[in-house]
Amino acid sequence: MRSKLRKELPLHLMLLPGLIMIILFSYVPMAGVMIAFQKFIPAKGLFGDQKWVGFDNFDYVMSLPNFTQVLWNTLFISSLKLILGLIVPLVFAILLNELASNVIKRTVQTAIYLPYFLSWVVLGGILIDILSPSGGIVNEFLGLFGVSKIFFLGDNDWFPFTLIASDVWKNFGYGTIVYLAAITGIDPGLYEAATIDGANRWHKTWHITIPGIRMVIVLLSVLSLGQLLNAGFDQVFNLYSPQVYESGDILDTFVYRIGLLDAQYGVATAVGFFKSIISLTLISSSYFLAYRFAKYRIF
Amino acid sequence: MNTGTGKGPVWLKKASILLLSALLLSACSGKLESGNGKQEAAASNDPQASPAAIDESPLGKYDPPIELSFVRDLSDVVENNVLGVLKDETIDNNRWTKLYEDQLGIKIKYNWIVKGSQTSDQYLQKINVTLASGDLPDVTPVNATQLKQLADSGQIEDMTALYEKYASPFTKKVLSGEGTSVFDAATFDGKLMAIPALESSIERSMYIWIRTDWLEKLGLQPPKTMADVLAISEAFAEKDPDGNGKKDTYGLGITKDLWGGAMGLEGFMAGYNAYPNIWLEDGNGKLVYGSIQPEVKKALQVLQDMAKKGQLDQEFGVKDGGKVSELISAGKIGMEYGEQWNSIWPLQLNRDNDPKAQWQAFPIVSESGDTPKVPLKFSTTRFFAVKKGAAHPEAVIKLFNLHLEKNWGETAEFDKYYAPPEAESVWQLSPVTPYPVTKNVDAFREIDAARKAGDFSTLKGEAKTIQEKLESYASGSTEGFSLWGWERIYGEQGSMGIADQYIKNDQFIQEKFVGAPTPTMVERKTTLEKQQNEIFVKIILGEPIEKFDQFVKDWKKLGGDQITQEVNEWYAATKK
């Protein structure tokens, strides 16, 4: 037993950097949550003589007329992103898997994976240019078909969908590769047996491929549910403007403006804390549901 | 195997608990230590703290030189029109930093520089983070709210005695050019906590800038009432003033920020007796906030109609001044409300592209045709706060002294340090930029008198430099071409002539609240202002006008009522 421990010790030690990072960046900052209950003056320090105000900051946030709107936007944008972000790469992976030519398969795979590596700062700039109603390539193109100009980033009807579509476009390459990897793991014997039994492509997809990668689908869903209230600060921040706050402002950008621009740290922390609690509830329940219906546990 | 795996986690658990608590402890104690350490460091920060001798005269020199750290914004104007044309000067090393070092022995150092204006998000964010981290430079330019927070937390020096002692008589005269209000705004519990960067209120006067070549082309007259303004706007948008056969011009230029010295809406709203963003007296000696008055609703309705008819750029809600100025320079906009200097920026850009473009400032007009009131916001919004424990808290006052002296004093070299022909805004390279509040009107009056007398030999200082610019422009030379903007300010048809007329007619309506921000203002003002602008932009772009009533209701509920009460308490106290 001792020798086993000695043998495994290096493996445990490899956990250490990760553990330290989690403690430093995820647990230590939790002390900052108390700012949500204070009238916080930064100069006095985190443990300084701050005035405690109970739930005042929360009351204030709830009374802001746009808070419900912001909450709704966050949920709307992120749930659509979540659903499409699961379905699009799945469908794409299955279709890609059916391709006979390995060269085309790899080329497509690489091409769709590319935007995943660009930051939203870069992509934001590109999108603003190509989506502009005055001379942007997308509107010029639509114009050829007689479609009148669409102000994708300035029109409240369009903005959320621009967000969702561009997010899915940026990230589906990554999901596709995960699914493709999972598909590769399926025993080819199953397909052969099915072919002998007279199954066509559709039958094989439905009865072998999808059940075969069910675990991966559930895993990715559970992981992304925890992100439900993270509708994507980087993206929204780089694309939005006051004109589309109504439809595009999300909790994170809201916190940014209250906290860093208006310097109301107490209120901003209250919103952040509120968000964390809901996220915790969501991920716990999704985890529970995943176990209940797919017998899947991460831990 | 079983026992092995059973024991392993227990051992691990213990170890990780130990590790966790050790880390937490060290993290906490680390924080506390660094908290204490910071103050000590602040006190002994300056390496030259002890040896530098203080020459106590207002323009005395430090020997050996001292270092004074600042933070600053870098506007487009400074970046392109100043540093862009001055080959050998940088923001860290230029004629102003050299002057301060040579004459005062003060080396200017910037801890950070952010591109954009003092009100841009980037700058606000950076300065808020700087204030929150407590890692202040020696001198921080802050707004009224930030100043109050700094004063409350005891991070800055009391400047009362220092100002008395080190400010030159000229500086004192200039800074009190608008009475004591600017000092009241920086005084807490009887202590002056920062040096106010006095801004002239009269300079905030609004004018209508109109492309007169378009007016002539379409056979229109300068406006006398708001109806005329709307007619001009309609004609500019509909009747193809640029003659390219396309409907691609707009009547009125406005930005997403709605207010401000160029392409702002203050002057337009004043035409409907609406005075947003400022505190005014109602009939009963109480102060009320301009933005929530019914007149604003009416003006918004008019703007909404203009937007519906395509007289406003539908994309204005995402365009800041820089973006709208691109439209102006491309000749797509024919009218904008702004201050006296708009001809230099952005209108000169249009002139550069199209030498036939001609703009002129006109006095703002009212709906009824009566002489309208010109709203003047209390415009001193920046204060220079000195970090507590800075080695030489008085140094910033010396910078004030020298800046004023070199531009308007006995030894002034106005055409070197303020506005040399090659780079008009060179004065902005200085970290502090005080100026006499009526300097522009004064210069205009001197030039105008000389013009009428036909004798320019009596002019000196600023007036002389400006007159040289006017002559250079009149000569039609290539260098003179870029001085068109100045002719539009100080020439016979210049905006300053209208300022003079405003003053003579006593047309101004001054903001009545000039104190330090009230407690609720500190907390709620920015949020309220942002909400206001958001809703106004939306209404202009077509949301139902009833949203305005909702806005008023929300404004009151979210702290507006509280602020109004505090403002009135202040007003009652100061009137006594």
Interface residues (C-beta under 8 A of the other chain):
Chain A: M1 K4 L5 E8 H12 L19 I20 I23 L24 Y27 V28 A31 I41 P42 A43 K44 G45 L46 F47 Y60 S63 L64 P65 N66 P133 S134 F151 L153 G154 S241 P242 Q243 Y245 E246 R257 I258 L260 L261 D262 A263 Q264 Y265
Chain B: T3 G4 K7 G8 W11 L12 S16 L19 L20 L23 L24 A27 C28 K31 L32 G35 D121 L124 Q125 N128 V129 L131 A132 S133 G134 T145 Q146 Q149 L150 D152 S153 G154 Q155 K256 Q314 E315 G317 V318 E523 T526 T527 K530 Q531 N533 E534 V537 K538 L541 Q550 D554 K557 L558
